[in-house]
């Protein structure tokens, strides 16, 4: 990330019941211009963050734990990158992070 570029996630927790769907949002701002390259990570308790997907991930590139349930959508106008979770399961309880890397 270039100095001045930012990502902002809501600081509150999301309470989702098992089998429900949810979306986590990440707003970004690139002061450097360029095209954003966006990522989502998950961090389980006492573990290092693990890559989930980026906006260009194909289903086969997503770790098996998240396949067929996790997807991303990108609103270029509002500069928001969404992580969509379908049919939540207990093991989805974790901390989620988004990251941005501009490509010029």
C-alpha positions as a Markdown table, in Angstrom:
| # | Residue | x | y | z |
|---|---|---|---|---|
| 1 | Unk | 0.0 | 0.0 | 0.0 |
| 2 | Unk | 1.3 | 3.4 | -0.8 |
| 3 | Unk | 1.3 | 6.0 | 2.0 |
| 4 | Unk | -2.0 | 7.8 | 2.0 |
| 5 | Unk | -3.9 | 4.9 | 0.6 |
| 6 | Unk | -6.5 | 3.6 | 3.1 |
| 7 | Unk | -8.9 | 0.8 | 3.7 |
| 8 | Unk | -11.7 | 1.1 | 6.3 |
| 9 | Unk | -13.8 | -1.6 | 7.8 |
| 10 | Unk | -16.7 | -1.2 | 10.2 |
| 11 | Unk | -15.4 | -1.7 | 13.7 |
| 12 | Unk | -18.4 | -3.5 | 15.0 |
| 13 | Unk | -19.0 | -7.2 | 15.1 |
| 14 | Unk | -21.5 | -8.9 | 12.8 |
| 15 | Unk | -23.8 | -11.4 | 14.5 |
| 16 | Unk | -24.9 | -14.0 | 12.0 |
| 17 | Unk | -26.8 | -17.2 | 12.7 |
| 18 | Unk | -25.6 | -20.4 | 11.2 |
| 19 | Unk | -27.1 | -21.0 | 7.7 |
| 20 | Unk | -27.7 | -17.3 | 7.2 |
| 21 | Unk | -26.0 | -15.1 | 4.6 |
| 22 | Unk | -24.0 | -12.0 | 5.3 |
| 23 | Unk | -21.8 | -9.4 | 3.7 |
| 24 | Unk | -18.8 | -7.7 | 5.1 |
| 25 | Unk | -17.8 | -4.3 | 3.6 |
| 26 | Unk | -14.5 | -2.7 | 3.1 |
| 27 | Unk | -14.2 | 0.9 | 1.9 |
| 28 | Unk | -11.0 | 2.0 | 0.3 |
| 29 | Unk | -9.4 | 5.2 | -1.0 |
| 30 | Unk | -6.3 | 5.4 | -3.3 |
| 31 | Unk | -4.6 | 8.7 | -3.1 |
| 32 | Unk | -2.0 | 7.4 | -5.5 |
| 33 | Unk | -4.6 | 6.8 | -8.2 |
| 34 | Unk | -4.2 | 3.6 | -10.3 |
| 35 | Unk | -6.3 | 0.5 | -10.2 |
| 36 | Unk | -6.9 | -1.1 | -6.9 |
| 37 | Unk | -6.2 | -4.8 | -6.4 |
| 38 | Unk | -8.3 | -6.0 | -3.4 |
| 39 | Unk | -7.9 | -8.9 | -1.1 |
| 40 | Unk | -9.8 | -10.6 | 1.8 |
| 41 | Unk | -8.2 | -12.5 | 4.7 |
| 42 | Unk | -9.5 | -14.3 | 7.7 |
| 43 | Unk | -7.7 | -14.7 | 11.0 |
| 44 | Unk | -8.8 | -17.4 | 13.4 |
| 45 | Unk | -8.0 | -17.1 | 17.1 |
| 46 | Unk | -4.2 | -17.6 | 17.8 |
| 47 | Unk | -3.5 | -18.1 | 14.0 |
| 48 | Unk | -1.9 | -16.0 | 11.3 |
| 49 | Unk | -4.2 | -14.3 | 8.7 |
| 50 | Unk | -5.1 | -16.6 | 5.9 |
| 51 | Unk | -5.8 | -15.5 | 2.3 |
| 52 | Unk | -9.4 | -16.1 | 1.3 |
| 53 | Unk | -9.7 | -14.5 | -2.1 |
| 54 | Unk | -9.2 | -11.4 | -4.3 |
| 55 | Unk | -11.6 | -9.8 | -6.7 |
| 56 | Unk | -10.1 | -11.8 | -9.6 |
| 57 | Unk | -10.1 | -15.2 | -7.8 |
| 58 | Unk | -11.7 | -18.1 | -9.6 |
| 59 | Unk | -13.5 | -20.7 | -7.5 |
| 60 | Unk | -10.6 | -23.2 | -7.9 |
| 61 | Unk | -8.2 | -20.6 | -6.5 |
| 62 | Unk | -10.2 | -20.2 | -3.2 |
| 63 | Unk | -9.1 | -22.4 | -0.3 |
| 64 | Unk | -11.4 | -25.4 | 0.0 |
| 65 | Unk | -12.8 | -24.2 | 3.3 |
| 66 | Unk | -14.4 | -21.2 | 1.6 |
| 67 | Unk | -15.3 | -22.6 | -1.9 |
| 68 | Unk | -18.9 | -22.4 | -3.0 |
| 69 | Unk | -19.7 | -20.1 | 0.0 |
| 70 | Unk | -17.4 | -17.1 | -0.2 |
| 71 | Unk | -17.4 | -14.6 | -3.0 |
| 72 | Unk | -16.5 | -10.9 | -3.5 |
| 73 | Unk | -18.2 | -8.0 | -5.3 |
| 74 | Unk | -16.7 | -4.6 | -6.0 |
| 75 | Unk | -18.5 | -1.3 | -6.3 |
| 76 | Unk | -16.0 | 0.8 | -8.2 |
| 77 | Unk | -18.1 | 4.0 | -7.9 |
| 78 | Unk | -18.5 | 3.9 | -4.1 |
| 79 | Unk | -15.1 | 2.2 | -3.7 |
| 80 | Unk | -16.4 | -0.6 | -1.6 |
| 81 | Unk | -15.2 | -4.2 | -1.7 |
| 82 | Unk | -17.7 | -6.7 | -0.3 |
| 83 | Unk | -17.1 | -10.2 | 1.1 |
| 84 | Unk | -20.2 | -12.3 | 0.7 |
| 85 | Unk | -20.7 | -15.4 | 2.8 |
| 86 | Unk | -23.4 | -17.8 | 1.9 |
| 87 | Unk | -24.8 | -20.2 | 4.5 |
| 88 | Unk | -22.6 | -19.3 | 7.4 |
| 89 | Unk | -21.1 | -22.0 | 9.6 |
| 90 | Unk | -19.6 | -21.9 | 13.1 |
| 91 | Unk | -16.1 | -22.1 | 11.8 |
| 92 | Unk | -16.7 | -18.7 | 10.0 |
| 93 | Unk | -16.4 | -17.0 | 13.4 |
| 94 | Unk | -13.2 | -15.1 | 13.0 |
| 95 | Unk | -11.7 | -11.7 | 12.3 |
| 96 | Unk | -11.8 | -10.6 | 8.6 |
| 97 | Unk | -9.4 | -8.1 | 7.0 |
| 98 | Unk | -9.4 | -6.5 | 3.6 |
| 99 | Unk | -6.3 | -5.1 | 1.9 |
| 100 | Unk | -5.6 | -3.1 | -1.2 |
| 101 | Unk | -2.6 | -2.8 | -3.4 |
| 102 | Unk | -2.7 | -0.3 | -6.3 |
| 103 | Unk | -1.3 | -1.3 | -9.6 |
| 104 | Unk | -0.2 | 1.5 | -11.9 |
